[in-house]
Amino acid sequence: MEEEKSILINIHKSYRPVVAICDKELYGKKLIDDPKQLDLTGPFFKGEEKTQKEVQQAIIDYNQEDATFNIVGERSIEVAKNLGLVKDEGITDIDGIPLALVLL
């Protein structure tokens, strides 16, 4: 059975790559947990649909390029945790949705 493409990934080119990863069903929402807010409606998180395995490989590849990561959603966070990119203490949440910023 083929794995569902359920995660969006968008690579932003800058002086170092900025990788935006988001669970597909969260895109288009605004998370509000006053005073924290996260807008998932714009182009930053609008990326290509990928499977968890494809996202895992992208994280491995871009981590070698000194990328920064913005990761939102349970599946996306789980992929990053399984790779050791984020740890529980580096995960916060907004409106019950987990997120992590990785600046290495």
Secondary structure, 3 states (H helix, E strand, C coil): CCCCCCEEEEEECCCCCEEEEEEHHHCCCEEEECCEEEECCCCCCCCEEECHHHHHHHHHHHHCCCCEEEEECHHHHHHHHHCCCCCHHHCEEECCEEEEEEEC
